[in-house]
Amino acid sequence: MHEPYQASHWVFDDRHGHSHYYPVLGYSVTDLPGGYLTLAFGGRHLFFRAGVWYEPGPVGYVVVRPPLGIVVPVLPPDYTTLWVGRVPYYYANDVYYTAGQGGYVVTNPPSNYVDVPPSAPASSAAPAPAPGSAPGAVWYFCRPSGLYYPYAQSCAEGWIQVPAAPAPRR
């Protein structure tokens, strides 16, 4: 039973066996918790602490969903690892992350989640999919620079999600 946090501003996240409490989206606080990180992305100023994302609100700070493509240098202290093929996704507080240059990129949920540990033998019938080539996977494109993440580390106009497509075979 989850009695310590039975209040309207807390939600219990048990997706993927995560089993952790977080404040609900839209919940306001007057002060940020200690140890937060400050991040800028697409003209927004966000704050991150222990899997919770905040943005300045009318009075203090509001719990928000992070924008896709933002990079955080560390994962939350409590996260769950999901394997899609041989690619790890990290999950906490209804947010999915993948490893990227400079940290972990907030991404869409994996569309083909299959729990296969990286030590499982490869199938002889077909090679494992290349990272980013799973159905539903996305890449992040910065229109002004014409570059994809991680080749561009920031994008002032905001990232554009495009379907991931591996290079054609020769």
MDAnalysis code that builds the backbone (N, CA, C; Angstrom):
import MDAnalysis as mda
import numpy as np

u = mda.Universe.empty(510, n_residues=170, atom_resindex=np.repeat(np.arange(170), 3), trajectory=True)
u.add_TopologyAttr("name", ["N", "CA", "C"] * 170)
u.add_TopologyAttr("resid", np.arange(1, 171))
u.add_TopologyAttr("resname", ["MET", "HIS", "GLU", "PRO", "TYR", "GLN", "ALA", "SER", "HIS", "TRP", "VAL", "PHE", "ASP", "ASP", "ARG", "HIS", "GLY", "HIS", "SER", "HIS", "TYR", "TYR", "PRO", "VAL", "LEU", "GLY", "TYR", "SER", "VAL", "THR", "ASP", "LEU", "PRO", "GLY", "GLY", "TYR", "LEU", "THR", "LEU", "ALA", "PHE", "GLY", "GLY", "ARG", "HIS", "LEU", "PHE", "PHE", "ARG", "ALA", "GLY", "VAL", "TRP", "TYR", "GLU", "PRO", "GLY", "PRO", "VAL", "GLY", "TYR", "VAL", "VAL", "VAL", "ARG", "PRO", "PRO", "LEU", "GLY", "ILE", "VAL", "VAL", "PRO", "VAL", "LEU", "PRO", "PRO", "ASP", "TYR", "THR", "THR", "LEU", "TRP", "VAL", "GLY", "ARG", "VAL", "PRO", "TYR", "TYR", "TYR", "ALA", "ASN", "ASP", "VAL", "TYR", "TYR", "THR", "ALA", "GLY", "GLN", "GLY", "GLY", "TYR", "VAL", "VAL", "THR", "ASN", "PRO", "PRO", "SER", "ASN", "TYR", "VAL", "ASP", "VAL", "PRO", "PRO", "SER", "ALA", "PRO", "ALA", "SER", "SER", "ALA", "ALA", "PRO", "ALA", "PRO", "ALA", "PRO", "GLY", "SER", "ALA", "PRO", "GLY", "ALA", "VAL", "TRP", "TYR", "PHE", "CYS", "ARG", "PRO", "SER", "GLY", "LEU", "TYR", "TYR", "PRO", "TYR", "ALA", "GLN", "SER", "CYS", "ALA", "GLU", "GLY", "TRP", "ILE", "GLN", "VAL", "PRO", "ALA", "ALA", "PRO", "ALA", "PRO", "ARG", "ARG"])
u.atoms.positions = np.array([
    [0.848, -1.176, 0.000],
    [0.000, 0.000, 0.000],
    [0.893, 1.238, 0.000],
    [0.459, 2.293, -0.627],
    [1.269, 3.480, -0.825],
    [0.734, 4.644, -0.006],
    [0.615, 4.457, 1.303],
    [-0.033, 5.442, 2.151],
    [0.755, 6.712, 2.411],
    [2.091, 6.721, 2.415],
    [2.787, 7.952, 2.776],
    [2.460, 9.143, 1.874],
    [2.064, 8.907, 0.640],
    [1.859, 10.007, -0.297],
    [0.438, 10.039, -0.839],
    [-0.534, 9.701, -0.037],
    [-1.907, 9.766, -0.520],
    [-2.403, 11.198, -0.413],
    [-2.080, 11.972, -1.438],
    [-2.508, 13.362, -1.529],
    [-2.751, 13.653, -2.997],
    [-3.578, 14.643, -3.278],
    [-3.973, 14.915, -4.660],
    [-2.816, 15.407, -5.523],
    [-1.749, 15.911, -4.933],
    [-0.634, 16.426, -5.734],
    [0.485, 15.403, -5.956],
    [0.288, 14.157, -5.526],
    [1.268, 13.093, -5.756],
    [0.655, 12.012, -6.637],
    [1.482, 11.440, -7.492],
    [1.042, 10.331, -8.337],
    [2.067, 9.208, -8.208],
    [1.562, 7.982, -8.155],
    [2.435, 6.818, -8.040],
    [2.705, 6.277, -9.438],
    [3.956, 6.247, -9.836],
    [4.359, 5.763, -11.162],
    [4.825, 4.315, -11.029],
    [3.988, 3.397, -11.504],
    [4.373, 1.990, -11.445],
    [4.570, 1.387, -12.837],
    [4.623, 2.241, -13.859],
    [4.863, 1.754, -15.220],
    [6.245, 1.111, -15.273],
    [6.355, 0.018, -15.973],
    [7.608, -0.720, -16.150],
    [8.215, -1.140, -14.803],
    [7.374, -1.307, -13.786],
    [7.867, -1.712, -12.475],
    [8.645, -0.620, -11.763],
    [8.439, 0.633, -12.134],
    [9.233, 1.739, -11.601],
    [8.975, 1.989, -10.106],
    [7.720, 2.023, -9.676],
    [7.335, 2.135, -8.263],
    [7.937, 3.341, -7.542],
    [7.557, 4.531, -7.964],
    [8.075, 5.751, -7.354],
    [6.998, 6.835, -7.397],
    [7.000, 7.726, -6.414],
    [6.055, 8.834, -6.369],
    [6.665, 10.098, -6.971],
    [5.806, 10.878, -7.645],
    [6.212, 12.165, -8.215],
    [5.072, 13.153, -8.050],
    [5.388, 14.468, -8.015],
    [4.295, 15.451, -8.009],
    [3.604, 15.466, -9.369],
    [2.309, 15.721, -9.385],
    [1.536, 15.708, -10.628],
    [1.913, 16.904, -11.502],
    [1.729, 16.734, -12.814],
    [1.949, 17.834, -13.753],
    [1.031, 18.992, -13.379],
    [1.568, 20.205, -13.426],
    [0.788, 21.380, -13.091],
    [0.877, 21.792, -11.633],
    [1.447, 20.927, -10.791],
    [1.592, 21.263, -9.375],
    [2.599, 22.405, -9.224],
    [2.297, 23.376, -8.372],
    [3.165, 24.539, -8.178],
    [3.891, 24.479, -6.849],
    [5.119, 24.967, -6.866],
    [5.902, 25.125, -5.643],
    [6.456, 26.549, -5.641],
    [6.646, 27.097, -4.455],
    [7.180, 28.458, -4.386],
    [8.696, 28.472, -4.547],
    [9.353, 27.407, -4.094],
    [10.809, 27.318, -4.192],
    [11.193, 25.982, -4.801],
    [12.276, 25.988, -5.556],
    [12.787, 24.745, -6.141],
    [13.476, 23.915, -5.067],
    [13.431, 22.580, -5.203],
    [14.142, 21.744, -4.238],
    [15.651, 21.907, -4.410],
    [16.386, 21.696, -3.351],
    [17.842, 21.815, -3.410],
    [18.463, 20.829, -4.377],
    [19.554, 21.231, -4.993],
    [20.286, 20.347, -5.892],
    [19.745, 20.293, -7.306],
    [18.904, 21.223, -7.698],
    [18.327, 21.202, -9.045],
    [19.366, 21.616, -10.085],
    [19.124, 21.202, -11.324],
    [19.932, 21.607, -12.465],
    [19.143, 22.617, -13.282],
    [19.815, 23.600, -13.857],
    [19.180, 24.597, -14.711],
    [19.513, 24.272, -16.152],
    [18.497, 24.216, -17.012],
    [18.685, 23.890, -18.424],
    [17.896, 24.853, -19.292],
    [18.486, 25.240, -20.410],
    [17.792, 26.082, -21.383],
    [17.571, 25.266, -22.641],
    [16.413, 25.446, -23.252],
    [16.093, 24.672, -24.450],
    [14.998, 25.380, -25.225],
    [15.288, 25.717, -26.482],
    [14.281, 26.343, -27.343],
    [13.661, 27.582, -26.746],
    [14.450, 28.403, -26.071],
    [13.926, 29.621, -25.471],
    [13.255, 29.409, -24.118],
    [13.211, 28.187, -23.645],
    [12.600, 27.890, -22.347],
    [13.699, 27.716, -21.297],
    [13.371, 28.035, -20.060],
    [14.271, 27.814, -18.929],
    [13.612, 26.772, -18.039],
    [14.278, 25.623, -17.906],
    [13.728, 24.526, -17.131],
    [14.675, 24.163, -16.001],
    [14.110, 23.494, -15.007],
    [14.872, 23.056, -13.855],
    [14.560, 21.580, -13.646],
    [15.577, 20.807, -13.311],
    [15.444, 19.357, -13.199],
    [15.992, 18.901, -11.855],
    [15.224, 18.063, -11.159],
    [15.680, 17.513, -9.889],
    [14.993, 16.183, -9.658],
    [15.779, 15.113, -9.575],
    [15.288, 13.785, -9.194],
    [14.127, 13.297, -10.068],
    [14.200, 13.557, -11.374],
    [13.173, 13.075, -12.284],
    [11.985, 14.003, -12.446],
    [11.998, 15.134, -11.779],
    [10.904, 16.104, -11.871],
    [11.422, 17.335, -12.606],
    [10.629, 17.802, -13.562],
    [10.963, 18.972, -14.369],
    [10.083, 20.136, -13.938],
    [10.686, 21.312, -13.805],
    [9.978, 22.519, -13.396],
    [10.230, 23.623, -14.417],
    [9.278, 24.558, -14.453],
    [9.400, 25.746, -15.292],
    [8.840, 26.914, -14.475],
    [9.369, 28.136, -14.662],
    [8.802, 29.263, -13.921],
    [7.297, 29.387, -14.196],
    [6.556, 29.645, -13.149],
    [5.104, 29.793, -13.263],
    [4.667, 31.133, -12.714],
    [3.356, 31.355, -12.618],
    [2.841, 32.642, -12.130],
    [3.331, 32.960, -10.708],
    [3.396, 31.936, -9.871],
    [3.896, 32.096, -8.505],
    [4.840, 30.937, -8.234],
    [6.113, 31.155, -8.407],
    [7.078, 30.087, -8.164],
    [7.356, 29.269, -9.410],
    [7.200, 27.940, -9.276],
    [7.569, 27.008, -10.342],
    [6.491, 25.942, -10.488],
    [6.300, 25.491, -11.723],
    [5.256, 24.522, -12.041],
    [5.906, 23.244, -12.557],
    [5.387, 22.099, -12.126],
    [5.859, 20.809, -12.619],
    [5.360, 20.650, -14.054],
    [6.292, 20.362, -14.985],
    [5.960, 20.268, -16.406],
    [6.540, 18.991, -17.005],
    [6.079, 18.681, -18.198],
    [6.662, 17.603, -18.996],
    [7.820, 18.226, -19.780],
    [8.983, 17.589, -19.795],
    [10.116, 18.183, -20.523],
    [9.905, 18.103, -22.032],
    [10.488, 19.046, -22.766],
    [10.366, 18.995, -24.226],
    [11.224, 17.870, -24.804],
    [10.733, 17.247, -25.854],
    [11.506, 16.214, -26.535],
    [12.779, 16.838, -27.092],
    [13.887, 16.149, -26.927],
    [15.157, 16.611, -27.453],
    [16.046, 17.307, -26.444],
    [15.484, 17.722, -25.302],
    [16.332, 18.363, -24.294],
    [17.303, 17.327, -23.734],
    [18.511, 17.762, -23.441],
    [19.549, 16.869, -22.913],
    [19.805, 17.232, -21.463],
    [19.763, 16.234, -20.602],
    [20.081, 16.405, -19.192],
    [21.364, 15.615, -18.927],
    [22.311, 16.178, -18.164],
    [23.600, 15.509, -18.003],
    [23.567, 14.239, -17.157],
    [22.546, 14.065, -16.330],
    [22.457, 12.887, -15.471],
    [21.034, 12.335, -15.492],
    [20.935, 11.042, -15.272],
    [19.616, 10.422, -15.129],
    [19.086, 10.667, -13.726],
    [17.767, 10.579, -13.546],
    [17.230, 10.680, -12.190],
    [17.836, 9.578, -11.314],
    [17.888, 9.785, -9.999],
    [18.478, 8.752, -9.136],
    [17.704, 7.442, -9.168],
    [16.412, 7.494, -9.405],
    [15.592, 6.291, -9.532],
    [15.069, 6.226, -10.949],
    [15.553, 5.283, -11.727],
    [15.081, 5.096, -13.098],
    [15.019, 3.606, -13.386],
    [14.306, 3.273, -14.436],
    [14.167, 1.892, -14.888],
    [14.749, 1.804, -16.285],
    [15.527, 0.770, -16.547],
    [16.110, 0.572, -17.867],
    [15.237, -0.382, -18.669],
    [14.893, 0.023, -19.891],
    [14.134, -0.809, -20.827],
    [15.037, -1.080, -22.016],
    [14.979, -2.273, -22.547],
    [15.794, -2.611, -23.720],
    [14.899, -2.777, -24.928],
    [15.221, -2.070, -25.994],
    [14.539, -2.210, -27.278],
    [15.614, -2.720, -28.219],
    [15.511, -4.010, -28.575],
    [16.612, -4.643, -29.287],
    [17.806, -4.609, -28.367],
    [18.855, -3.968, -28.776],
    [20.045, -3.825, -27.936],
    [20.273, -2.371, -27.522],
    [19.234, -1.550, -27.607],
    [19.341, -0.132, -27.266],
    [18.636, 0.103, -25.929],
    [19.358, 0.657, -24.942],
    [18.708, 0.953, -23.660],
    [17.933, 2.264, -23.694],
    [16.748, 2.238, -23.125],
    [15.962, 3.432, -22.849],
    [15.881, 3.516, -21.329],
    [15.866, 4.721, -20.823],
    [15.793, 4.928, -19.388],
    [14.474, 5.631, -19.098],
    [13.786, 5.170, -18.051],
    [12.435, 5.648, -17.776],
    [12.320, 6.126, -16.334],
    [11.653, 7.271, -16.145],
    [11.281, 7.761, -14.818],
    [10.222, 8.846, -14.999],
    [9.195, 8.798, -14.177],
    [8.178, 9.858, -14.130],
    [7.525, 10.117, -15.487],
    [7.167, 9.050, -16.185],
    [6.506, 9.123, -17.485],
    [7.355, 9.827, -18.538],
    [8.678, 9.791, -18.374],
    [9.613, 10.384, -19.326],
    [10.627, 9.309, -19.726],
    [10.923, 9.254, -21.026],
    [11.894, 8.300, -21.561],
    [13.146, 9.052, -22.003],
    [14.305, 8.465, -21.729],
    [15.593, 9.056, -22.082],
    [16.415, 8.031, -22.866],
    [17.251, 8.524, -23.760],
    [18.255, 7.686, -24.419],
    [19.607, 8.376, -24.249],
    [20.669, 7.588, -24.258],
    [22.006, 8.161, -24.114],
    [22.326, 8.995, -25.342],
    [22.938, 10.131, -25.123],
    [23.337, 11.009, -26.210],
    [24.590, 11.757, -25.807],
    [25.123, 12.506, -26.720],
    [26.322, 13.276, -26.428],
    [26.002, 14.333, -25.378],
    [26.750, 14.340, -24.309],
    [26.534, 15.317, -23.249],
    [25.532, 14.887, -22.202],
    [24.979, 13.684, -22.307],
    [24.041, 13.229, -21.292],
    [22.962, 12.325, -21.847],
    [21.721, 12.633, -21.484],
    [20.574, 11.801, -21.836],
    [19.498, 12.668, -22.471],
    [19.000, 12.214, -23.611],
    [18.044, 12.969, -24.408],
    [16.627, 12.520, -24.078],
    [15.739, 13.461, -23.808],
    [14.326, 13.139, -23.618],
    [13.776, 12.749, -24.985],
    [13.145, 11.587, -25.050],
    [12.683, 11.045, -26.324],
    [11.276, 10.485, -26.200],
    [10.706, 10.115, -27.318],
    [9.399, 9.448, -27.324],
    [9.541, 8.063, -26.718],
    [8.450, 7.504, -26.204],
    [8.517, 6.130, -25.711],
    [8.881, 5.189, -26.851],
    [9.612, 4.135, -26.549],
    [9.925, 3.167, -27.615],
    [8.643, 2.498, -28.081],
    [8.479, 2.384, -29.393],
    [7.247, 1.800, -29.918],
    [7.287, 0.282, -29.915],
    [8.456, -0.295, -29.922],
    [8.603, -1.754, -29.969],
    [9.310, -2.256, -28.729],
    [8.769, -1.996, -27.555],
    [9.428, -2.407, -26.327],
    [9.381, -3.916, -26.178],
    [10.559, -4.524, -26.125],
    [10.708, -5.950, -25.862],
    [11.842, -6.067, -24.860],
    [11.602, -6.747, -23.759],
    [12.612, -6.848, -22.714],
    [13.670, -7.879, -23.107],
    [14.739, -7.411, -23.754],
    [15.841, -8.278, -24.173],
    [17.124, -7.703, -23.593],
    [17.741, -8.392, -22.638],
    [18.974, -7.860, -22.070],
    [20.086, -7.833, -23.103],
    [21.064, -6.933, -22.942],
    [22.119, -6.807, -23.949],
    [22.983, -8.043, -24.072],
    [22.971, -8.922, -23.083],
    [23.805, -10.107, -23.149],
    [23.152, -11.241, -23.934],
    [21.904, -11.065, -24.377],
    [21.225, -12.120, -25.132],
    [21.930, -12.345, -26.466],
    [22.021, -13.584, -26.938],
    [22.691, -13.833, -28.211],
    [21.926, -13.210, -29.371],
    [22.658, -12.724, -30.343],
    [22.039, -12.121, -31.524],
    [21.376, -13.202, -32.361],
    [20.260, -12.839, -32.985],
    [19.568, -13.764, -33.865],
    [20.361, -13.941, -35.148],
    [20.461, -15.159, -35.642],
    [21.183, -15.387, -36.893],
    [20.314, -15.038, -38.098],
    [19.000, -14.885, -37.865],
    [18.091, -14.594, -38.971],
    [18.223, -13.156, -39.462],
    [18.461, -12.231, -38.551],
    [18.552, -10.821, -38.937],
    [19.422, -10.097, -37.926],
    [20.174, -9.115, -38.367],
    [20.989, -8.363, -37.417],
    [20.106, -7.515, -36.508],
    [20.636, -7.157, -35.354],
    [19.909, -6.270, -34.447],
    [19.727, -4.930, -35.143],
    [18.592, -4.253, -34.907],
    [18.388, -2.962, -35.561],
    [19.431, -1.956, -35.107],
    [19.801, -1.077, -36.013],
    [20.741, -0.013, -35.673],
    [20.056, 0.942, -34.720],
    [20.814, 1.564, -33.793],
    [20.179, 2.541, -32.908],
    [19.439, 3.595, -33.731],
    [18.224, 3.896, -33.301],
    [17.423, 4.905, -33.993],
    [16.638, 4.365, -35.166],
    [16.756, 3.071, -35.479],
    [16.047, 2.553, -36.639],
    [14.808, 1.757, -36.264],
    [14.517, 1.616, -34.973],
    [13.324, 0.891, -34.558],
    [12.091, 1.634, -35.058],
    [11.025, 0.900, -35.410],
    [9.817, 1.577, -35.866],
    [9.347, 2.580, -34.815],
    [8.992, 3.750, -35.267],
    [8.525, 4.787, -34.366],
    [9.635, 5.619, -33.747],
    [10.882, 5.229, -33.985],
    [11.992, 5.999, -33.423],
    [12.102, 7.335, -34.144],
    [12.634, 8.312, -33.437],
    [12.783, 9.634, -34.038],
    [14.208, 10.131, -33.873],
    [14.589, 11.039, -34.778],
    [15.820, 11.795, -34.671],
    [15.417, 13.240, -34.490],
    [16.357, 14.072, -34.038],
    [16.074, 15.475, -33.784],
    [16.894, 16.324, -34.748],
    [16.194, 17.158, -35.506],
    [16.801, 17.961, -36.568],
    [16.682, 19.432, -36.217],
    [17.765, 20.193, -36.446],
    [17.757, 21.640, -36.221],
    [17.761, 22.314, -37.584],
    [16.646, 22.911, -37.962],
    [16.504, 23.501, -39.293],
    [17.530, 24.598, -39.586],
    [17.765, 25.576, -38.676],
    [18.706, 26.646, -39.013],
    [20.115, 26.150, -39.332],
    [20.600, 25.164, -38.583],
    [21.965, 24.668, -38.823],
    [21.991, 23.551, -39.861],
    [20.840, 22.908, -40.086],
    [20.793, 21.779, -41.006],
    [21.446, 20.534, -40.437],
    [21.595, 20.481, -39.103],
    [22.257, 19.356, -38.447],
    [21.291, 18.592, -37.561],
    [21.633, 17.320, -37.323],
    [20.889, 16.471, -36.407],
    [21.608, 16.433, -35.064],
    [20.833, 16.170, -33.991],
    [21.443, 15.897, -32.704],
    [22.135, 14.543, -32.833],
    [23.335, 14.310, -32.359],
    [24.164, 15.107, -31.469],
    [25.164, 15.999, -32.192],
    [25.106, 16.097, -33.522],
    [26.062, 16.927, -34.240],
    [25.830, 18.403, -33.953],
    [24.604, 18.766, -33.639],
    [24.293, 20.099, -33.118],
    [23.888, 19.884, -31.662],
    [24.487, 20.612, -30.759],
    [24.203, 20.435, -29.330],
    [23.022, 21.265, -28.846],
    [22.681, 22.304, -29.596],
    [21.539, 23.127, -29.211],
    [20.877, 23.644, -30.484],
    [19.624, 24.044, -30.348],
    [18.881, 24.553, -31.490],
    [17.959, 25.655, -30.975],
    [18.315, 26.900, -31.278],
    [17.577, 28.051, -30.758],
    [16.102, 28.037, -31.133],
    [15.771, 27.554, -32.340],
    [14.369, 27.530, -32.774],
    [13.620, 26.298, -32.287],
    [14.322, 25.381, -31.634],
    [13.696, 24.152, -31.162],
    [13.909, 23.014, -32.139],
    [13.969, 21.819, -31.617],
    [14.230, 20.621, -32.417],
    [12.979, 20.189, -33.161],
    [13.175, 19.638, -34.342],
    [12.088, 19.065, -35.134],
    [12.267, 17.556, -35.100],
    [11.204, 16.833, -34.735],
    [11.273, 15.377, -34.741],
    [11.042, 14.864, -36.145],
    [11.914, 13.979, -36.585],
    [11.759, 13.347, -37.899],
    [11.882, 11.844, -37.712],
    [11.199, 11.042, -38.510],
    [11.325, 9.594, -38.376],
    [12.772, 9.168, -38.601],
    [13.237, 8.283, -37.743],
    [14.602, 7.769, -37.875],
    [14.670, 6.864, -39.107],
    [15.687, 7.037, -39.880],
    [15.874, 6.214, -41.079],
    [17.354, 5.901, -41.217],
    [17.739, 4.648, -41.081],
    [19.144, 4.320, -41.237],
    [19.610, 4.565, -42.657],
    [20.909, 4.712, -42.817],
    [21.481, 4.919, -44.156],
    [21.155, 3.723, -45.024],
    [20.852, 3.944, -46.311],
    [20.526, 2.819, -47.190],
    [21.727, 1.896, -47.350],
    [21.429, 0.608, -47.492],
    [22.508, -0.380, -47.692],
    [23.039, -0.272, -49.107],
    [24.326, -0.466, -49.224],
    [24.948, -0.391, -50.559],
    [25.118, -1.744, -51.148],
])
